[in-house]
């Protein structure tokens, strides 16, 4: 990414948007994200894989 540019990611599914926002909120801490969603870490991992959520949550 170029300096001074924004990183914008668009997801078609609302669940993917929610997960991406929570991952940013918790700086990638999947345990906290899973707890807030009320799912196991394994289920969260499946969602991340299913929706192709990027591993860089700093944006």
PDB file of N, H, CA, C and O in Angstrom:
ATOM      1  N   UNK A   1       0.841  -1.170   0.000  1.00  0.00           N
ATOM      2  CA  UNK A   1       0.000   0.000   0.000  1.00  0.00           C
ATOM      3  C   UNK A   1       0.891   1.240   0.000  1.00  0.00           C
ATOM      4  O   UNK A   1       1.941   1.259   0.641  1.00  0.00           O
ATOM      5  N   UNK A   2       0.474   2.246  -0.706  1.00  0.00           N
ATOM      6  H   UNK A   2      -0.380   2.230  -1.227  1.00  0.00           H
ATOM      7  CA  UNK A   2       1.239   3.478  -0.807  1.00  0.00           C
ATOM      8  C   UNK A   2       0.986   4.372   0.403  1.00  0.00           C
ATOM      9  O   UNK A   2      -0.126   4.399   0.930  1.00  0.00           O
ATOM     10  N   UNK A   3       2.006   5.103   0.845  1.00  0.00           N
ATOM     11  H   UNK A   3       2.909   5.081   0.417  1.00  0.00           H
ATOM     12  CA  UNK A   3       1.807   6.028   1.964  1.00  0.00           C
ATOM     13  C   UNK A   3       0.741   7.058   1.612  1.00  0.00           C
ATOM     14  O   UNK A   3       0.699   7.567   0.492  1.00  0.00           O
ATOM     15  N   UNK A   4      -0.119   7.359   2.582  1.00  0.00           N
ATOM     16  H   UNK A   4      -0.084   6.946   3.492  1.00  0.00           H
ATOM     17  CA  UNK A   4      -1.163   8.355   2.369  1.00  0.00           C
ATOM     18  C   UNK A   4      -2.394   7.808   1.671  1.00  0.00           C
ATOM     19  O   UNK A   4      -3.288   8.573   1.308  1.00  0.00           O
ATOM     20  N   UNK A   5      -2.457   6.496   1.477  1.00  0.00           N
ATOM     21  H   UNK A   5      -1.731   5.875   1.773  1.00  0.00           H
ATOM     22  CA  UNK A   5      -3.637   5.900   0.853  1.00  0.00           C
ATOM     23  C   UNK A   5      -4.411   5.102   1.883  1.00  0.00           C
ATOM     24  O   UNK A   5      -3.878   4.701   2.918  1.00  0.00           O
ATOM     25  N   UNK A   6      -5.674   4.881   1.578  1.00  0.00           N
ATOM     26  H   UNK A   6      -6.106   5.207   0.738  1.00  0.00           H
ATOM     27  CA  UNK A   6      -6.509   4.097   2.475  1.00  0.00           C
ATOM     28  C   UNK A   6      -6.636   2.678   1.958  1.00  0.00           C
ATOM     29  O   UNK A   6      -6.571   2.427   0.755  1.00  0.00           O
ATOM     30  N   UNK A   7      -6.817   1.761   2.884  1.00  0.00           N
ATOM     31  H   UNK A   7      -6.870   1.964   3.862  1.00  0.00           H
ATOM     32  CA  UNK A   7      -7.043   0.368   2.527  1.00  0.00           C
ATOM     33  C   UNK A   7      -8.535   0.112   2.733  1.00  0.00           C
ATOM     34  O   UNK A   7      -9.006   0.109   3.871  1.00  0.00           O
ATOM     35  N   UNK A   8      -9.278  -0.101   1.661  1.00  0.00           N
ATOM     36  H   UNK A   8      -8.895  -0.099   0.737  1.00  0.00           H
ATOM     37  CA  UNK A   8     -10.715  -0.315   1.748  1.00  0.00           C
ATOM     38  C   UNK A   8     -11.017  -1.746   1.320  1.00  0.00           C
ATOM     39  O   UNK A   8     -10.576  -2.210   0.268  1.00  0.00           O
ATOM     40  N   UNK A   9     -11.781  -2.428   2.168  1.00  0.00           N
ATOM     41  H   UNK A   9     -12.139  -2.050   3.022  1.00  0.00           H
ATOM     42  CA  UNK A   9     -12.168  -3.800   1.873  1.00  0.00           C
ATOM     43  C   UNK A   9     -13.691  -3.861   1.875  1.00  0.00           C
ATOM     44  O   UNK A   9     -14.334  -3.389   2.813  1.00  0.00           O
ATOM     45  N   UNK A  10     -14.262  -4.439   0.832  1.00  0.00           N
ATOM     46  H   UNK A  10     -13.739  -4.823   0.071  1.00  0.00           H
ATOM     47  CA  UNK A  10     -15.706  -4.578   0.740  1.00  0.00           C
ATOM     48  C   UNK A  10     -16.082  -6.047   0.837  1.00  0.00           C
ATOM     49  O   UNK A  10     -15.540  -6.891   0.124  1.00  0.00           O
ATOM     50  N   UNK A  11     -17.011  -6.334   1.722  1.00  0.00           N
ATOM     51  H   UNK A  11     -17.452  -5.648   2.301  1.00  0.00           H
ATOM     52  CA  UNK A  11     -17.523  -7.691   1.860  1.00  0.00           C
ATOM     53  C   UNK A  11     -18.999  -7.678   1.504  1.00  0.00           C
ATOM     54  O   UNK A  11     -19.719  -6.743   1.854  1.00  0.00           O
ATOM     55  N   UNK A  12     -19.451  -8.713   0.809  1.00  0.00           N
ATOM     56  H   UNK A  12     -18.866  -9.473   0.525  1.00  0.00           H
ATOM     57  CA  UNK A  12     -20.848  -8.787   0.409  1.00  0.00           C
ATOM     58  C   UNK A  12     -21.743  -9.245   1.553  1.00  0.00           C
ATOM     59  O   UNK A  12     -22.926  -8.906   1.584  1.00  0.00           O
ATOM     60  N   UNK A  13     -21.209  -9.994   2.471  1.00  0.00           N
ATOM     61  H   UNK A  13     -20.248 -10.270   2.446  1.00  0.00           H
ATOM     62  CA  UNK A  13     -21.993 -10.563   3.555  1.00  0.00           C
ATOM     63  C   UNK A  13     -21.830  -9.734   4.831  1.00  0.00           C
ATOM     64  O   UNK A  13     -20.715  -9.370   5.204  1.00  0.00           O
ATOM     65  N   UNK A  14     -22.941  -9.443   5.491  1.00  0.00           N
ATOM     66  H   UNK A  14     -23.847  -9.739   5.188  1.00  0.00           H
ATOM     67  CA  UNK A  14     -22.907  -8.631   6.717  1.00  0.00           C
ATOM     68  C   UNK A  14     -22.105  -9.309   7.827  1.00  0.00           C
ATOM     69  O   UNK A  14     -21.459  -8.633   8.627  1.00  0.00           O
ATOM     70  N   UNK A  15     -22.144 -10.629   7.878  1.00  0.00           N
ATOM     71  H   UNK A  15     -22.669 -11.179   7.228  1.00  0.00           H
ATOM     72  CA  UNK A  15     -21.385 -11.368   8.889  1.00  0.00           C
ATOM     73  C   UNK A  15     -19.886 -11.121   8.703  1.00  0.00           C
ATOM     74  O   UNK A  15     -19.153 -10.963   9.679  1.00  0.00           O
ATOM     75  N   UNK A  16     -19.438 -11.089   7.455  1.00  0.00           N
ATOM     76  H   UNK A  16     -20.034 -11.218   6.662  1.00  0.00           H
ATOM     77  CA  UNK A  16     -18.026 -10.831   7.170  1.00  0.00           C
ATOM     78  C   UNK A  16     -17.635  -9.433   7.620  1.00  0.00           C
ATOM     79  O   UNK A  16     -16.549  -9.234   8.165  1.00  0.00           O
ATOM     80  N   UNK A  17     -18.516  -8.463   7.396  1.00  0.00           N
ATOM     81  H   UNK A  17     -19.398  -8.625   6.953  1.00  0.00           H
ATOM     82  CA  UNK A  17     -18.260  -7.087   7.827  1.00  0.00           C
ATOM     83  C   UNK A  17     -18.128  -7.038   9.348  1.00  0.00           C
ATOM     84  O   UNK A  17     -17.213  -6.414   9.885  1.00  0.00           O
ATOM     85  N   UNK A  18     -19.050  -7.703  10.026  1.00  0.00           N
ATOM     86  H   UNK A  18     -19.793  -8.211   9.590  1.00  0.00           H
ATOM     87  CA  UNK A  18     -19.037  -7.729  11.491  1.00  0.00           C
ATOM     88  C   UNK A  18     -17.742  -8.355  12.023  1.00  0.00           C
ATOM     89  O   UNK A  18     -17.127  -7.824  12.947  1.00  0.00           O
ATOM     90  N   UNK A  19     -17.339  -9.464  11.445  1.00  0.00           N
ATOM     91  H   UNK A  19     -17.839  -9.896  10.694  1.00  0.00           H
ATOM     92  CA  UNK A  19     -16.120 -10.147  11.896  1.00  0.00           C
ATOM     93  C   UNK A  19     -14.897  -9.274  11.651  1.00  0.00           C
ATOM     94  O   UNK A  19     -14.039  -9.152  12.525  1.00  0.00           O
ATOM     95  N   UNK A  20     -14.806  -8.664  10.468  1.00  0.00           N
ATOM     96  H   UNK A  20     -15.503  -8.763   9.757  1.00  0.00           H
ATOM     97  CA  UNK A  20     -13.668  -7.797  10.154  1.00  0.00           C
ATOM     98  C   UNK A  20     -13.595  -6.621  11.120  1.00  0.00           C
ATOM     99  O   UNK A  20     -12.510  -6.252  11.568  1.00  0.00           O
ATOM    100  N   UNK A  21     -14.746  -6.029  11.446  1.00  0.00           N
ATOM    101  H   UNK A  21     -15.628  -6.329  11.082  1.00  0.00           H
ATOM    102  CA  UNK A  21     -14.767  -4.903  12.386  1.00  0.00           C
ATOM    103  C   UNK A  21     -14.316  -5.341  13.780  1.00  0.00           C
ATOM    104  O   UNK A  21     -13.555  -4.633  14.439  1.00  0.00           O
ATOM    105  N   UNK A  22     -14.783  -6.501  14.223  1.00  0.00           N
ATOM    106  H   UNK A  22     -15.401  -7.076  13.687  1.00  0.00           H
ATOM    107  CA  UNK A  22     -14.387  -6.994  15.542  1.00  0.00           C
ATOM    108  C   UNK A  22     -12.903  -7.361  15.581  1.00  0.00           C
ATOM    109  O   UNK A  22     -12.235  -7.136  16.591  1.00  0.00           O
ATOM    110  N   UNK A  23     -12.394  -7.917  14.500  1.00  0.00           N
ATOM    111  H   UNK A  23     -12.937  -8.099  13.680  1.00  0.00           H
ATOM    112  CA  UNK A  23     -10.966  -8.239  14.462  1.00  0.00           C
ATOM    113  C   UNK A  23     -10.130  -6.965  14.564  1.00  0.00           C
ATOM    114  O   UNK A  23      -9.085  -6.956  15.214  1.00  0.00           O
ATOM    115  N   UNK A  24     -10.586  -5.899  13.926  1.00  0.00           N
ATOM    116  H   UNK A  24     -11.435  -5.907  13.398  1.00  0.00           H
ATOM    117  CA  UNK A  24      -9.886  -4.612  14.048  1.00  0.00           C
ATOM    118  C   UNK A  24      -9.987  -4.090  15.479  1.00  0.00           C
ATOM    119  O   UNK A  24      -9.003  -3.632  16.060  1.00  0.00           O
ATOM    120  N   UNK A  25     -11.192  -4.168  16.032  1.00  0.00           N
ATOM    121  H   UNK A  25     -11.991  -4.539  15.560  1.00  0.00           H
ATOM    122  CA  UNK A  25     -11.440  -3.679  17.396  1.00  0.00           C
ATOM    123  C   UNK A  25     -10.523  -4.368  18.409  1.00  0.00           C
ATOM    124  O   UNK A  25      -9.988  -3.729  19.315  1.00  0.00           O
ATOM    125  N   UNK A  26     -10.354  -5.674  18.240  1.00  0.00           N
ATOM    126  H   UNK A  26     -10.789  -6.193  17.504  1.00  0.00           H
ATOM    127  CA  UNK A  26      -9.546  -6.456  19.177  1.00  0.00           C
ATOM    128  C   UNK A  26      -8.147  -6.753  18.652  1.00  0.00           C
ATOM    129  O   UNK A  26      -7.481  -7.662  19.147  1.00  0.00           O
ATOM    130  N   UNK A  27      -7.693  -5.997  17.656  1.00  0.00           N
ATOM    131  H   UNK A  27      -8.234  -5.258  17.254  1.00  0.00           H
ATOM    132  CA  UNK A  27      -6.341  -6.140  17.093  1.00  0.00           C
ATOM    133  C   UNK A  27      -6.009  -7.579  16.713  1.00  0.00           C
ATOM    134  O   UNK A  27      -4.902  -8.059  16.957  1.00  0.00           O
ATOM    135  N   UNK A  28      -6.988  -8.263  16.109  1.00  0.00           N
ATOM    136  H   UNK A  28      -7.887  -7.873  15.910  1.00  0.00           H
ATOM    137  CA  UNK A  28      -6.753  -9.615  15.631  1.00  0.00           C
ATOM    138  C   UNK A  28      -6.886 -10.707  16.678  1.00  0.00           C
ATOM    139  O   UNK A  28      -6.614 -11.872  16.386  1.00  0.00           O
ATOM    140  N   UNK A  29      -7.301 -10.355  17.900  1.00  0.00           N
ATOM    141  H   UNK A  29      -7.521  -9.409  18.137  1.00  0.00           H
ATOM    142  CA  UNK A  29      -7.443 -11.357  18.959  1.00  0.00           C
ATOM    143  C   UNK A  29      -8.704 -12.186  18.695  1.00  0.00           C
ATOM    144  O   UNK A  29      -9.817 -11.766  19.010  1.00  0.00           O
ATOM    145  N   UNK A  30      -8.506 -13.356  18.118  1.00  0.00           N
ATOM    146  H   UNK A  30      -7.602 -13.697  17.863  1.00  0.00           H
ATOM    147  CA  UNK A  30      -9.634 -14.200  17.705  1.00  0.00           C
ATOM    148  C   UNK A  30     -10.429 -14.729  18.889  1.00  0.00           C
ATOM    149  O   UNK A  30     -11.633 -14.960  18.776  1.00  0.00           O
ATOM    150  N   UNK A  31      -9.771 -14.922  20.015  1.00  0.00           N
ATOM    151  H   UNK A  31      -8.793 -14.735  20.108  1.00  0.00           H
ATOM    152  CA  UNK A  31     -10.477 -15.426  21.197  1.00  0.00           C
ATOM    153  C   UNK A  31     -11.539 -14.425  21.652  1.00  0.00           C
ATOM    154  O   UNK A  31     -12.665 -14.813  21.964  1.00  0.00           O
ATOM    155  N   UNK A  32     -11.183 -13.138  21.692  1.00  0.00           N
ATOM    156  H   UNK A  32     -10.268 -12.823  21.439  1.00  0.00           H
ATOM    157  CA  UNK A  32     -12.132 -12.103  22.103  1.00  0.00           C
ATOM    158  C   UNK A  32     -13.250 -11.933  21.074  1.00  0.00           C
ATOM    159  O   UNK A  32     -14.408 -11.724  21.437  1.00  0.00           O
ATOM    160  N   UNK A  33     -12.898 -12.024  19.793  1.00  0.00           N
ATOM    161  H   UNK A  33     -11.958 -12.194  19.498  1.00  0.00           H
ATOM    162  CA  UNK A  33     -13.900 -11.902  18.726  1.00  0.00           C
ATOM    163  C   UNK A  33     -14.904 -13.054  18.818  1.00  0.00           C
ATOM    164  O   UNK A  33     -16.113 -12.839  18.739  1.00  0.00           O
ATOM    165  N   UNK A  34     -14.401 -14.259  18.983  1.00  0.00           N
ATOM    166  H   UNK A  34     -13.419 -14.434  19.048  1.00  0.00           H
ATOM    167  CA  UNK A  34     -15.268 -15.431  19.093  1.00  0.00           C
ATOM    168  C   UNK A  34     -16.200 -15.292  20.297  1.00  0.00           C
ATOM    169  O   UNK A  34     -17.386 -15.610  20.205  1.00  0.00           O
ATOM    170  N   UNK A  35     -15.668 -14.819  21.423  1.00  0.00           N
ATOM    171  H   UNK A  35     -14.705 -14.561  21.498  1.00  0.00           H
ATOM    172  CA  UNK A  35     -16.480 -14.642  22.624  1.00  0.00           C
ATOM    173  C   UNK A  35     -17.591 -13.622  22.378  1.00  0.00           C
ATOM    174  O   UNK A  35     -18.731 -13.839  22.788  1.00  0.00           O
ATOM    175  N   UNK A  36     -17.270 -12.516  21.714  1.00  0.00           N
ATOM    176  H   UNK A  36     -16.344 -12.340  21.381  1.00  0.00           H
ATOM    177  CA  UNK A  36     -18.282 -11.496  21.462  1.00  0.00           C
ATOM    178  C   UNK A  36     -19.359 -12.003  20.496  1.00  0.00           C
ATOM    179  O   UNK A  36     -20.531 -11.649  20.619  1.00  0.00           O
ATOM    180  N   UNK A  37     -18.946 -12.833  19.537  1.00  0.00           N
ATOM    181  H   UNK A  37     -17.994 -13.121  19.437  1.00  0.00           H
ATOM    182  CA  UNK A  37     -19.914 -13.390  18.583  1.00  0.00           C
ATOM    183  C   UNK A  37     -20.697 -14.566  19.177  1.00  0.00           C
ATOM    184  O   UNK A  37     -21.738 -14.956  18.649  1.00  0.00           O
ATOM    185  N   UNK A  38     -20.189 -15.120  20.271  1.00  0.00           N
ATOM    186  H   UNK A  38     -19.343 -14.803  20.700  1.00  0.00           H
ATOM    187  CA  UNK A  38     -20.848 -16.264  20.893  1.00  0.00           C
ATOM    188  C   UNK A  38     -20.615 -17.563  20.140  1.00  0.00           C
ATOM    189  O   UNK A  38     -21.469 -18.450  20.130  1.00  0.00           O
ATOM    190  N   UNK A  39     -19.431 -17.668  19.498  1.00  0.00           N
ATOM    191  H   UNK A  39     -18.738 -16.947  19.506  1.00  0.00           H
ATOM    192  CA  UNK A  39     -19.065 -18.879  18.758  1.00  0.00           C
ATOM    193  C   UNK A  39     -17.707 -19.363  19.247  1.00  0.00           C
ATOM    194  O   UNK A  39     -16.995 -18.648  19.954  1.00  0.00           O
ATOM    195  N   UNK A  40     -17.359 -20.585  18.862  1.00  0.00           N
ATOM    196  H   UNK A  40     -17.937 -21.166  18.288  1.00  0.00           H
ATOM    197  CA  UNK A  40     -16.045 -21.109  19.233  1.00  0.00           C
ATOM    198  C   UNK A  40     -14.975 -20.492  18.333  1.00  0.00           C
ATOM    199  O   UNK A  40     -15.282 -19.921  17.287  1.00  0.00           O
ATOM    200  N   UNK A  41     -13.717 -20.616  18.753  1.00  0.00           N
ATOM    201  H   UNK A  41     -13.468 -21.081  19.603  1.00  0.00           H
ATOM    202  CA  UNK A  41     -12.613 -20.125  17.917  1.00  0.00           C
ATOM    203  C   UNK A  41     -12.557 -20.885  16.601  1.00  0.00           C
ATOM    204  O   UNK A  41     -12.193 -20.322  15.569  1.00  0.00           O
ATOM    205  N   UNK A  42     -12.917 -22.160  16.638  1.00  0.00           N
ATOM    206  H   UNK A  42     -13.213 -22.617  17.476  1.00  0.00           H
ATOM    207  CA  UNK A  42     -12.920 -22.970  15.415  1.00  0.00           C
ATOM    208  C   UNK A  42     -13.966 -22.448  14.432  1.00  0.00           C
ATOM    209  O   UNK A  42     -13.693 -22.337  13.237  1.00  0.00           O
ATOM    210  N   UNK A  43     -15.151 -22.131  14.924  1.00  0.00           N
ATOM    211  H   UNK A  43     -15.373 -22.221  15.895  1.00  0.00           H
ATOM    212  CA  UNK A  43     -16.204 -21.588  14.070  1.00  0.00           C
ATOM    213  C   UNK A  43     -15.780 -20.238  13.501  1.00  0.00           C
ATOM    214  O   UNK A  43     -16.020 -19.955  12.328  1.00  0.00           O
ATOM    215  N   UNK A  44     -15.156 -19.409  14.322  1.00  0.00           N
ATOM    216  H   UNK A  44     -14.961 -19.639  15.276  1.00  0.00           H
ATOM    217  CA  UNK A  44     -14.664 -18.118  13.845  1.00  0.00           C
ATOM    218  C   UNK A  44     -13.638 -18.334  12.739  1.00  0.00           C
ATOM    219  O   UNK A  44     -13.675 -17.646  11.718  1.00  0.00           O
ATOM    220  N   UNK A  45     -12.734 -19.271  12.930  1.00  0.00           N
ATOM    221  H   UNK A  45     -12.704 -19.830  13.759  1.00  0.00           H
ATOM    222  CA  UNK A  45     -11.725 -19.576  11.910  1.00  0.00           C
ATOM    223  C   UNK A  45     -12.408 -19.986  10.611  1.00  0.00           C
ATOM    224  O   UNK A  45     -11.978 -19.579   9.531  1.00  0.00           O
ATOM    225  N   UNK A  46     -13.472 -20.788  10.704  1.00  0.00           N
ATOM    226  H   UNK A  46     -13.821 -21.118  11.581  1.00  0.00           H
ATOM    227  CA  UNK A  46     -14.218 -21.210   9.501  1.00  0.00           C
ATOM    228  C   UNK A  46     -14.856 -20.016   8.802  1.00  0.00           C
ATOM    229  O   UNK A  46     -14.838 -19.934   7.574  1.00  0.00           O
ATOM    230  N   UNK A  47     -15.418 -19.095   9.572  1.00  0.00           N
ATOM    231  H   UNK A  47     -15.433 -19.161  10.570  1.00  0.00           H
ATOM    232  CA  UNK A  47     -15.999 -17.880   8.980  1.00  0.00           C
ATOM    233  C   UNK A  47     -14.925 -17.062   8.258  1.00  0.00           C
ATOM    234  O   UNK A  47     -15.142 -16.589   7.142  1.00  0.00           O
ATOM    235  N   UNK A  48     -13.772 -16.901   8.900  1.00  0.00           N
ATOM    236  H   UNK A  48     -13.596 -17.286   9.806  1.00  0.00           H
ATOM    237  CA  UNK A  48     -12.683 -16.114   8.310  1.00  0.00           C
ATOM    238  C   UNK A  48     -12.257 -16.740   6.985  1.00  0.00           C
ATOM    239  O   UNK A  48     -12.027 -16.036   6.002  1.00  0.00           O
ATOM    240  N   UNK A  49     -12.154 -18.066   6.969  1.00  0.00           N
ATOM    241  H   UNK A  49     -12.341 -18.637   7.768  1.00  0.00           H
ATOM    242  CA  UNK A  49     -11.791 -18.773   5.745  1.00  0.00           C
ATOM    243  C   UNK A  49     -12.886 -18.662   4.689  1.00  0.00           C
ATOM    244  O   UNK A  49     -12.607 -18.406   3.517  1.00  0.00           O
ATOM    245  N   UNK A  50     -14.125 -18.854   5.109  1.00  0.00           N
ATOM    246  H   UNK A  50     -14.352 -19.062   6.061  1.00  0.00           H
ATOM    247  CA  UNK A  50     -15.274 -18.818   4.194  1.00  0.00           C
ATOM    248  C   UNK A  50     -15.394 -17.467   3.493  1.00  0.00           C
ATOM    249  O   UNK A  50     -15.630 -17.404   2.286  1.00  0.00           O
ATOM    250  N   UNK A  51     -15.230 -16.388   4.257  1.00  0.00           N
ATOM    251  H   UNK A  51     -15.039 -16.439   5.237  1.00  0.00           H
ATOM    252  CA  UNK A  51     -15.414 -15.049   3.713  1.00  0.00           C
ATOM    253  C   UNK A  51     -14.120 -14.438   3.169  1.00  0.00           C
ATOM    254  O   UNK A  51     -14.137 -13.346   2.602  1.00  0.00           O
ATOM    255  N   UNK A  52     -13.006 -15.139   3.343  1.00  0.00           N
ATOM    256  H   UNK A  52     -12.991 -16.027   3.803  1.00  0.00           H
ATOM    257  CA  UNK A  52     -11.737 -14.635   2.824  1.00  0.00           C
ATOM    258  C   UNK A  52     -11.290 -13.347   3.488  1.00  0.00           C
ATOM    259  O   UNK A  52     -10.784 -12.440   2.828  1.00  0.00           O
ATOM    260  N   UNK A  53     -11.479 -13.275   4.788  1.00  0.00           N
ATOM    261  H   UNK A  53     -11.891 -14.012   5.324  1.00  0.00           H
ATOM    262  CA  UNK A  53     -11.116 -12.066   5.537  1.00  0.00           C
ATOM    263  C   UNK A  53      -9.594 -11.996   5.639  1.00  0.00           C
ATOM    264  O   UNK A  53      -8.934 -12.961   6.027  1.00  0.00           O
ATOM    265  N   UNK A  54      -9.056 -10.836   5.281  1.00  0.00           N
ATOM    266  H   UNK A  54      -9.592 -10.053   4.966  1.00  0.00           H
ATOM    267  CA  UNK A  54      -7.608 -10.625   5.233  1.00  0.00           C
ATOM    268  C   UNK A  54      -6.987 -10.783   6.625  1.00  0.00           C
ATOM    269  O   UNK A  54      -7.610 -10.429   7.625  1.00  0.00           O
ATOM    270  N   UNK A  55      -5.763 -11.311   6.690  1.00  0.00           N
ATOM    271  H   UNK A  55      -5.256 -11.599   5.877  1.00  0.00           H
ATOM    272  CA  UNK A  55      -5.095 -11.484   7.987  1.00  0.00           C
ATOM    273  C   UNK A  55      -4.551 -10.181   8.581  1.00  0.00           C
ATOM    274  O   UNK A  55      -4.139 -10.168   9.741  1.00  0.00           O
ATOM    275  N   UNK A  56      -4.542  -9.096   7.819  1.00  0.00           N
ATOM    276  H   UNK A  56      -4.877  -9.106   6.877  1.00  0.00           H
ATOM    277  CA  UNK A  56      -4.046  -7.805   8.338  1.00  0.00           C
ATOM    278  C   UNK A  56      -5.235  -7.005   8.827  1.00  0.00           C
ATOM    279  O   UNK A  56      -6.031  -6.518   8.024  1.00  0.00           O
ATOM    280  N   UNK A  57      -5.365  -6.862  10.158  1.00  0.00           N
ATOM    281  H   UNK A  57      -4.718  -7.258  10.810  1.00  0.00           H
ATOM    282  CA  UNK A  57      -6.527  -6.199  10.733  1.00  0.00           C
ATOM    283  C   UNK A  57      -6.224  -4.762  11.164  1.00  0.00           C
ATOM    284  O   UNK A  57      -6.998  -4.161  11.909  1.00  0.00           O
ATOM    285  N   UNK A  58      -5.115  -4.220  10.704  1.00  0.00           N
ATOM    286  H   UNK A  58      -4.486  -4.708  10.099  1.00  0.00           H
ATOM    287  CA  UNK A  58      -4.712  -2.887  11.160  1.00  0.00           C
ATOM    288  C   UNK A  58      -5.373  -1.768  10.371  1.00  0.00           C
ATOM    289  O   UNK A  58      -5.239  -0.604  10.749  1.00  0.00           O
ATOM    290  N   UNK A  59      -6.073  -2.072   9.300  1.00  0.00           N
ATOM    291  H   UNK A  59      -6.182  -3.017   8.993  1.00  0.00           H
ATOM    292  CA  UNK A  59      -6.665  -1.024   8.472  1.00  0.00           C
ATOM    293  C   UNK A  59      -7.912  -0.431   9.054  1.00  0.00           C
ATOM    294  O   UNK A  59      -8.509   0.463   8.453  1.00  0.00           O
TER     295      UNK A  59
END
